């Protein structure tokens, strides 16, 4: 009686009978691989608790989907792909988050198809590669530590075209006006520059000189994002 409890309810020749032991092994393997993926990702990248839990459990969900569609790989991948996109419906995902989701899906797919050993090898290899790339700074700009976003508030009647050029040439190796915005009912302008400092520690002296040109109005300096949300 218990042996038939988990059999396919559709009595067709093409229906597959899923053994309980194989099902449990696949799910357990997927959970272990998901845990490894989540631990590696959360160690190298700041992420929310919910996203870490999702990475840990997603392989098991994908494995179950693969097994429940009676071996139809096309249908299972379509359903699992739909599940993976739910996380990005309201909040745009970064390229790294999307890559982690697909890694978790791939390990779950391997377990669901009955190849937990290949899934484990693949997960370990990809995690090691990700750790190596993160530790070596692969893909990041060498001057990223010197890149900043500078915002200067100036009076509406100030001709800001080249008034700060000498200061920028002194403290930065590269600068570009990227945005101009009016504020305070049009009485002030906010200028946003993308700049690259010549050396660390230049923020304070540069701000002091800029204050003498903009009437001591608001000035802010922030880091440029290394992983923008709109990356993909």
Phi and psi in degrees as a GROMACS rama.xvg file:
@    title "Ramachandran Plot"
@    xaxis  label "Phi"
@    yaxis  label "Psi"
@TYPE xy
-67.9  -29.8029  UNK-2
-66.8985  -32.3567  UNK-3
-88.8538  -6.17224  UNK-4
-64.2562  -34.4564  UNK-5
-101.368  11.9925  UNK-6
-75.0284  158.12  UNK-7
-64.6555  131.961  UNK-8
-76.6187  -14.1823  UNK-9
-91.7799  115.145  UNK-10
-87.9142  69.7459  UNK-11
-117.836  161.731  UNK-12
-69.1521  -27.0654  UNK-13
-87.3656  -11.3427  UNK-14
-71.3964  141.198  UNK-15
-102.18  143.154  UNK-16
-97.413  120.324  UNK-17
-93.701  121.347  UNK-18
-75.3392  141.218  UNK-19
-60.9361  -42.394  UNK-20
-62.604  -43.5212  UNK-21
-64.5253  -39.2037  UNK-22
-61.4826  -47.1978  UNK-23
-65.7493  -37.8747  UNK-24
-64.9751  -43.0485  UNK-25
-63.8187  -44.9463  UNK-26
-65.5269  -42.9401  UNK-27
-63.6571  -42.7125  UNK-28
-62.8229  -42.1454  UNK-29
-64.0571  -38.4864  UNK-30
-65.9894  -39.7534  UNK-31
-64.7956  -45.1635  UNK-32
-66.5223  -37.0151  UNK-33
-64.2367  -39.1651  UNK-34
-63.861  -42.0387  UNK-35
-61.7492  -45.8587  UNK-36
-60.6046  -44.4925  UNK-37
-65.508  -40.1366  UNK-38
-65.2075  -43.7336  UNK-39
-65.9605  -43.4929  UNK-40
-66.5742  -46.1324  UNK-41
-68.0782  -25.4456  UNK-42
-72.8075  -37.2123  UNK-43
-93.5893  -16.5541  UNK-44
-139.861  138.949  UNK-45
-73.2666  121.996  UNK-46
-142.028  164.083  UNK-47
-76.3517  159.398  UNK-48
-62.1496  -39.6563  UNK-49
-62.6052  -40.0378  UNK-50
-69.2577  -37.3411  UNK-51
-63.3613  -43.0511  UNK-52
-63.8554  -38.7942  UNK-53
-61.7396  -44.07  UNK-54
-62.9439  -36.9455  UNK-55
-70.1416  -31.1616  UNK-56
-102.459  -17.3081  UNK-57
-59.6712  -41.8238  UNK-58
-57.3781  -38.9114  UNK-59
-66.5122  -37.9488  UNK-60
-63.9885  -45.4929  UNK-61
-63.6571  -42.101  UNK-62
-60.9119  -42.0832  UNK-63
-64.5494  -40.0756  UNK-64
-62.2639  -44.2318  UNK-65
-59.1923  -43.2378  UNK-66
-74.8698  -29.7473  UNK-67
-79.9017  -14.0377  UNK-68
-95.6134  21.6319  UNK-69
57.4539  38.9616  UNK-70
82.3615  4.3858  UNK-71
-80.251  99.649  UNK-72
-63.7946  -40.7082  UNK-73
-61.9882  -46.1692  UNK-74
-66.6369  -39.1243  UNK-75
-66.9733  -41.7104  UNK-76
-65.4603  -38.6435  UNK-77
-62.8507  -44.1267  UNK-78
-67.8925  -45.2733  UNK-79
-63.8287  -36.7185  UNK-80
-63.8317  -36.9116  UNK-81
-62.5501  -41.8499  UNK-82
-61.1208  -41.718  UNK-83
-67.7826  -25.1362  UNK-84
-81.7761  -11.3424  UNK-85
-61.5963  -38.0374  UNK-86
-63.766  -24.4048  UNK-87
-106.276  13.4842  UNK-88
-71.9069  -41.2649  UNK-89
-100.939  -33.9106  UNK-90
-117.411  122.71  UNK-91
-61.2759  135.809  UNK-92
-95.0781  145.859  UNK-93
-76.6742  165.81  UNK-94
-59.699  -35.8638  UNK-95
-69.5323  -38.764  UNK-96
-65.171  -42.7606  UNK-97
-63.4082  -40.3546  UNK-98
-62.4262  -39.8983  UNK-99
-65.4926  -38.6533  UNK-100
-63.6434  -43.6307  UNK-101
-68.1885  -32.9695  UNK-102
-63.3496  -44.6974  UNK-103
-63.4391  -39.1843  UNK-104
-64.5683  -39.7301  UNK-105
-64.7429  -42.6785  UNK-106
-66.1503  -38.7783  UNK-107
-65.3517  -37.5028  UNK-108
-62.376  -43.3784  UNK-109
-62.6509  -43.1245  UNK-110
-66.3066  -41.0308  UNK-111
-66.3829  -30.0445  UNK-112
-83.6178  -2.69829  UNK-113
94.683  20.4424  UNK-114
-124.308  64.4305  UNK-115
-64.0496  -30.6749  UNK-116
-66.4597  -44.8868  UNK-117
-64.2262  -37.7691  UNK-118
-61.8317  -40.4342  UNK-119
-66.148  -43.8874  UNK-120
-61.832  -45.036  UNK-121
-62.3557  -44.8734  UNK-122
-63.1052  -44.3527  UNK-123
-63.3178  -44.4651  UNK-124
-61.3826  -46.8131  UNK-125
-67.0544  -37.5527  UNK-126
-64.8658  -42.4886  UNK-127
-62.7121  -43.4621  UNK-128
-62.0531  -42.6573  UNK-129
-62.6145  -41.6421  UNK-130
-64.1423  -41.9702  UNK-131
-63.2322  -46.053  UNK-132
-63.1189  -39.9196  UNK-133
-66.8596  -41.943  UNK-134
-71.5251  -29.0418  UNK-135
-91.055  -4.34577  UNK-136
70.126  29.3033  UNK-137
-59.3212  131.664  UNK-138
86.7549  -11.0648  UNK-139
-91.15  150.584  UNK-140
-74.0336  141.385  UNK-141
-63.5276  -29.9534  UNK-142
-98.8055  22.1215  UNK-143
-61.3754  -33.3939  UNK-144
-67.7771  -19.255  UNK-145
-100.489  -5.08361  UNK-146
-83.2252  134.901  UNK-147
-140.732  161.229  UNK-148
-109.268  118.962  UNK-149
-108.285  128.389  UNK-150
-118.949  124.072  UNK-151
-122.283  127.124  UNK-152
-94.6853  127.782  UNK-153
-130.477  155.794  UNK-154
-62.4607  152.809  UNK-155
-63.0259  -31.2052  UNK-156
-89.0849  3.67317  UNK-157
-84.2906  127.592  UNK-158
-80.3431  98.8961  UNK-159
-89.1072  5.19885  UNK-160
-49.9236  -55.5187  UNK-161
-133.733  20.6566  UNK-162
-69.274  -24.8176  UNK-163
-104.57  4.56797  UNK-164
-59.8292  -42.7819  UNK-165
-65.1144  -35.4663  UNK-166
-68.7168  -43.3113  UNK-167
-63.2129  -40.9772  UNK-168
-64.8593  -26.5762  UNK-169
-78.3745  -40.1031  UNK-170
-107.918  -13.8353  UNK-171
-124.627  153.647  UNK-172
-96.5225  -14.8084  UNK-173
-156.55  137.511  UNK-174
-155.059  150.096  UNK-175
-154.443  130.985  UNK-176
-75.6156  114.896  UNK-177
-106.819  -17.0874  UNK-178
-159.625  140.197  UNK-179
-129.177  129.443  UNK-180
-138.041  134.028  UNK-181
-84.4134  149.701  UNK-182
-149.117  171.291  UNK-183
54.9514  51.0416  UNK-184
59.5381  32.4594  UNK-185
85.0676  1.06335  UNK-186
-83.1873  -12.9872  UNK-187
-133.038  154.462  UNK-188
-119.182  140.445  UNK-189
-109.113  119.44  UNK-190
-103.901  129.921  UNK-191
-114.648  123.722  UNK-192
-117.563  143.256  UNK-193
-98.0043  118.735  UNK-194
-128.218  159.585  UNK-195
-128.194  113.574  UNK-196
-67.9702  150.292  UNK-197
-71.5062  -34.5843  UNK-198
-154.739  159.266  UNK-199
-66.5859  150.292  UNK-200
87.0506  12.2272  UNK-201
-90.9924  -4.82454  UNK-202
-60.62  -50.7904  UNK-203
-62.0675  -52.8199  UNK-204
-63.4255  -34.6602  UNK-205
-68.1589  -42.5767  UNK-206
-62.1759  -39.9472  UNK-207
-60.3688  -39.5904  UNK-208
-74.2687  -35.2184  UNK-209
-65.703  -33.9665  UNK-210
-63.3679  -28.7131  UNK-211
-74.2561  -15.2377  UNK-212
-99.9701  -27.2059  UNK-213
-104.689  15.9872  UNK-214
73.0918  27.6411  UNK-215
61.2055  30.8396  UNK-216
-84.4362  -178.977  UNK-217
-64.0541  136.469  UNK-218
-136.053  134.593  UNK-219
-135.046  146.483  UNK-220
-128.901  127.399  UNK-221
-135.813  160.467  UNK-222
-75.0941  144.63  UNK-223
-76.2226  142.846  UNK-224
-71.1371  132.092  UNK-225
-85.2131  -16.282  UNK-226
-139.27  71.1018  UNK-227
-62.0373  148.619  UNK-228
-65.4165  -26.8325  UNK-229
-90.6883  21.7439  UNK-230
-63.6001  -36.8108  UNK-231
